[in-house]
Amino acid sequence: MNNVLILLIFAPAFSLVLQLLRFFAIKNISAAGVQAEKTTYYLVMLPILACLLGVLVLSINVILHGPSSHHISNWFGSSDYNYKIIFVTDYLSIVYGLLSLTLLGTICYFSKRYLHKDPGFHRFYLLFTIFCCGLLIVAFAGILEILIIGWELVGISSVLLIAFYTTRDGPPRNALYVFIIYRCCDIGLITAALLLHYFTHHSNFELLENSYWYGIEAPHDGLLIIGLCLLFAASGKAALFPFSSWIPRAMEGPTPSSAIFYGALSVHLGPLLLLRSINFFAESQLLMTLLLVIGVLTALIGFLSWQVQNDIKSKLAYGSVTQLGIIVCEIALGWEILALIHVVTHASLRALQILRAPSLLQDYKLINQMLGHSLAATQEYDHKVSRFRQFIYRISLERGLLETFWKDRFLGTLKIIILSFDRLDNNIAAKLGNAAADNKNTVKGDEA
C-alpha cells in the first residue's frame, strides 16, 4: 500500500515537473497550437486517472482490513525527536480522494474545450496540477505538518487562479483580498501544530475512538487554544462566518476554477479539518457551542445574501456558503457521517451547477432573442414592506456587512496604525540623522 500512496502523491508532482520543463523548452507555448494543448491535457488527465485507480485499490484494502497508517519515510529530526512522513488510509481519506479525483477528471475534460485557444490554457493546467497535488496530500496526510503542505499548495493555486485574467484590475485585486484572508487564517493551523508539539511532542493522527477515520488526538493541556486555532483555520478556508465575504470575489477566475475551488473541493477542506479534529469539539462544550453558532450564522448570512444576488455566480457562491454553514452545524451536533455525505452530494451538485452556468446564460439570451423581448418576472413584489424587512434587505444587500467590516474597519484601521508607525520611524530616523550631523559639525569645528 505504501507504493500506491507514493503513486498518489508523485504522479501529479511528476506531471507538474514535465509541464514546467515544457514551459522552459517552448518559448511561446500559448501559440504552439492545438497539438500542444492536447499534450498538456494528457499530461494532466493521465495522472488523475492513475491516482483514481490507486484510490480504488486503497478503498478495497480499507474495506477488507480497516483503516491503517503508513510510515513512508523519516523526514528529519534531531536526537530522539523525529518528523516522519506518514499517510493514512481510512474512510474519510478514501471518500475525499474519490470525490476529488472524480471531479478533477470531470473539470479537466471540461476545461479542454472551455479554454481552447485561450492564452492562459497551459497556465491553467499547471495551476490545476498544483491544486490536485495539494488536495491529495491534505486528504491522505497522517501528520499535521504534511497536511499544512497540501493546505498551502491548495491556497496558492487558488489565489493564482483568481488572478488568472491579468488584463483587468479586478482579478488581481480580488486575489490579493483572498490571499490576505488565507494567510491570516493559516496562522491558526501553524500555531495549532506548534502547540501540539509543545503539549504532546507530536502531531501524528491517531485512530479515533468509535470512529471510522484518523484524527488529531486532543491533549488534556491546551485543548481550548488548539481547538480555537483549528477552528480559525477551517473558517478561513471554508468561508465560514466571519470570513464569508471572500467567496464571491473568488469567482473572478475562469468557470472551471470556480467549480473546482469554490463550489466543490477547496471550500470543503474546512469541514475535512473539522472532522479530523472532532475530538477537540467533543471534549469541550464551549468549542462545540462556538462551532454550532458559527455554522448557524454562516448559513443565515449565506441564505440572506443569496436571496438578493442578481448574477448567477454570486448566487451559486452564497448557496455554497449556506450549505457549508449547514454542514458545520451537522458536525457540531455530532452527525459526522451525515456531514460527510452532505459534503459529497453538495460538492458534486455545486460543481456541475457552476459548469452549467455559462451555457445557461447563453440559453437565456437565445430564448430572449426568439421571443423578441425579455422573459417576464415570475414573481410580483410588494413594495409596501415593514421597516424590519427593509433592514433585513439592506443587511442582505451588504452581504452581512462582513466585507465592510474587514475592508473598511479592520484593514483600514490596520493600515492607519502601520502608516502611523512608519511616520514615527521616519521622524526618529530623521532626528537621529540630524543629531549625528550636528555632532559631526561640532567635531570638525573643534578640530579647526
Buried (B, 14 or more C-beta within 10 A) or exposed (E): BEEBBBBBBBBBBBBBEBBEEBEEEEEEBBEBEEEBBEBBBEBBBEBBEBBBEBBBEBBEBBEEEEBBBBEBEEEEEEEEEEBBBBBBBBBBBBBBBBBBBBBBBBBBBBBBEBBEEBEBBBBBBBBBBBBBBBBBBBBBBBBBBBBBBBBBBBBBBBBBBBBBBEEEEEBBEBBEBBBBBBEBBBEBBBBBBEBBBEBBEBBBBBBBEEBBBBBBBBBEEBBEEBBBBBBBBBBBBBBBBBBBBBBBBBBBBBBBBBBBBBBBBBBBBBBBBBBBBBBBBBBBEEBBEBBBBBBBBBBBBBBBBBEBBEEBBBBBBBBBBBBBBBBBBBBBBEBBEEBBBBBBEBBBBBBBBBBBBBEEEEEEEEEEEEEEEEEEEEEEEEEEEEEEEEEBBEBBBBBBBBBBBBEEEEEEEEEEEEEEEEEEEEEEEEEEEEEEEEEEEEEEEEEE
